[in-house]
Amino acid sequence: MWTKNSTFLLLAQDCSLVSMRFDNVCAALLAALPLLVVEAAQSQDVLPVLIIPGYASTQLHAWRSERCGALGQEVSIGDRVWVNVAHLLAQKECWLRCMSLKMEDQSDIGCKLRAGEGISSIAELAPGMLTGPMSIVWRNVIETLTGHFDLSPHQLMVASYDWRLPPYMLQERDHYYYTMRQKIEDAVVQNQCRGIVVLAHSLGNHVFRYFLEWLRLQIPSPDAYQTWVDTHIVSYFSVGAPFLGSAETIEVLTTGATISVPVAKESLRQLQVNFGSTQWMLPFPRDVADPKANKTLITVQYMDDAVVPTVRNYSMHDITSGKFHRELKAVDPLFHTLDYLYQKFYAQDPILNPHTPWPRPPIKSVYVVYGTGLPVRDFYKLTRTAAGTWETTAATYEVSDPHTCTKAGDGTVSYDSLAWGHTWLGPPGTEINITRIPQAPFFDAHKTTTTTARREHYSVYAGETCHTGQTSSSSDSTNTPVQSTNSGFLSDMMWSRGVVEPKVNFYEYKDSASHVRTFDQTSVWELDQVPHREILTDPSFLRELKHELQLTFATGSVHATKTFRPPHHDSDCYWNYLRAQCEFSEYCQYDYKFGDVTLDQSCRIKRTRDKGKTTAVMQVPATSTSSPTLARNVSVAGHVFKHLLFEFAAQCCTPDTCMKST
C-alpha cells in the first residue's frame, strides 16, 4: 500500500528512472491521464452504460397480428410498425389503427405494440438503404461507445419503452421501472463495478426522473435510497432535456404538426392527442413568481355563435392550472380527451407531478448537455378554421435575454427550459468555472479560454464574458473575423471573414458540502448551433462524451481537462499555408516521405526513438496544478507504463480530499 512518504519510479522521457515523491507523482499522473487515456481506452476497465431514448426514438413492434384488408398487407407478430415506411405508404388507415391507443386506459386498439429491445431498436428507426440514413437516432453514440471502449452486450444496455404511454402507465402496463431497476442492479453485480453511467436524451430524461421518484417510494428510508443511488449510478448525462417542457407541444396537440410522416395533419393530431405521453412535454414556468409564467404563450381565435370572433390568451400558468384545457373543451371536442388525460395521468399522478421543476438528482456526477443559438417559437396564434381544424396563423420566436449572453434554444426547446440545469450548479452566489473551447476535432491550448463567474439566478452570471457567435442572432450581427481551427488549403486561403467558429461552453462546479461520502460534481455543456434532434450525431458532443467517459472509467473522476484536444494520427496533421508550417506544431512536424504529393501528406505526428523503437510523442500542457516536470514532452512508450498509470492514479486524491483526510 502506498503512503505519502512512499516513492514511485517514473519512466521519464529520457528512459531514466526518476524518484519522485508521492504528491508530485499524483499531480503528474492526474494531469497526464487525459492524454494517455485515448490510446489506452481499449485495455482499461469500463463501466456499464444505460441508454434511455427520447420521444418517438424507439422502434415499436407488433405482438398481435392485424389484417389490413388487402392480400399480403397484414401486420404479423414481430413486424416493425414504428417506423415501417412501406406499410405506412400502402396502408395508412391500418397503420394509424395499429399506432392508436384507447383514451381511457391507454390500451391498444389494433396491433399490440411494444418497444423493441437492444441497440438495434434505437440505432435507426427505419433500417434500409434509403430510409436508414434519414432515421438515424443513436447509431453514432453506439458506435462511439462500442468502437472506442469495446463495450460488450452486457455493458451497453438500452432501457427502451413505449413512448406513447404516460409515465404512470409505463409501470402499470409494462413494469418498466421495475425492469429498469433490475437491469441496473444486475449490471453492477455482473460487471463487479462501482455503478453505471446513465445517458438519456430529450423525453428520456423525464422518464429517468420519474424512475428515481418511483424508486424513492420503493425504498422508503432516505438513507437506504441514497445508498442505492450511490452504489448503482456513477454518472448521469442529461442530453437535450426539456426540463420545463416545450411550447412546440402546443402546436402538436392543436394542429398535428412537427412529425414528418406522410399522414394528414388531422390524423396525426388525433393520434398524438390519444398518446398520454404527449402532454408530458407541456411547457410550465420555472417558478410561480417568474414574470414569464403569466406571459401570453397562446392566443386562440375562433367563431362561436357571435358574429365577432372570440379571442383568448393563455399563459404557461393557465396550462399547468388546467384552464387552457377546460375552456377549449367547449370549442374543440378533442380537448375533452386532452383534459381527461391531463387530469388522470399528470395532475393526479400518485408518484410525481411532472410539470414541476426538477431539483438536482442525488447522483455524484451530473452532466447537462444541449445545443444553443437556434431560436424556438415562444408564442402561437391559433385560429380555428371553418372545417374545425386549428391553423398556426402567427408565431414569434424567443427573444434572447442579454443577461444570458443573448442565448437561444436548440430549435425545438427554449433556452430557459434547456438551461434549468444551471440551477444545479450550486446555490445563487456560487463561483462557477467556465471554459470555452472550439468544436473542431483538434485544437491547441491557445484556442481555449477559462474564467470564473458568480451565478446569480437561473442561468444568469455576474462576470461572465459574452462571446460573439454564441447565438444565431449575435453571429449574424457581427463581421468580426475568427480564424477557423479546421485549417487547410481552402480554409486558410479562402475562409469567410464573417463566419464565427462554433464553440462548446462548459460550466463546472464541485460541491464538497452536499455529501459526507463524496463530492457532487455538476457540469453544463452548451454547444453552439447544434439542433435538438441532431445532437446525438454531433461530432463535438461525441468527442467530449468520449473524453469524459475515459476519465470516469479510468479514475472515477470527472471534468476532463479542456486545455487541448491533440491529434493522434498522421492523418490528423496538415499544412497551414498561412503560417507556412504544419498545424499543431507541438504534435505535428514536417516529415517528407517518398511518394508524398502534397504538403499535407508530409505533416506527421512527431516521433522519438527509444531503444530503436519509434513512438509517438504527446505533450502535456502546463497547467496551474502541474509541476514544471509536466511541461516537457512525455513519451508514452510501452503498455507497462500505461497500466501503472491507471492503477496508481486511482489511488491519488484531489487537494480537497487530501486536506479533508488530514
Buried (B, 14 or more C-beta within 10 A) or exposed (E): EEEEEEEBEBBBBEEEEBEBEBBBBBBBBBBBBBBBBBBBBEEBEBBBBBBBBBBBBBBBBBEBEBEBEEEEBBBEEEBBBBBBBEBBEBBBEBBBBBBBBEBEEBEBBBBBBBBBEEBEBBBBBBBEEEBBEEBBBBBBBBEBBBEBBEBEEEBBBBBBBBBBBBBBBBBEBBEBBBBBBEBBBEBBEEBEBBBBBBBBBBBBBBBBBBBBBBBBEEBEEEEEBBEBBBEBBBBBBBBBBBBBBBBBBBBBBBBBBBBEBEBEBBBBBBBBBBBBBBBBBBBBBBEEEBEBBBBBBBBBBBBEEEEEEEEBEBBBBBBBEBBBBBBBBEBBEBBBBBBBBBBBBBBEBEBBEBBEEBEBBBBBBBBBBBBBBBBBBBBBBBBBEEEEBBBBEEBEBBEBBEBBBBBBBBBBBBBBBBBBBBBBBBEEEEEBBBBBBBBBEBBBBEBBBEEEBBBBBBBBBEEBEBBBBBBBBBBEEEEEEBEBBBBBBEBBEEBEEEEBBBBBBBBBBBBBEBEEEEBBBBBBBBBBBBBBBBBBBBEBBBBBBBBBBBBBBBBBBBBBBBBBBBBBEBEBBBBBBEEEBBBBBBBBBEBEEEEEEEBBBBBBBBBBEBEEEEBBBBBBBBBEEBBEBBEEBBBBBBEEBBEBBBEBBEEBBBEEEEEEEE
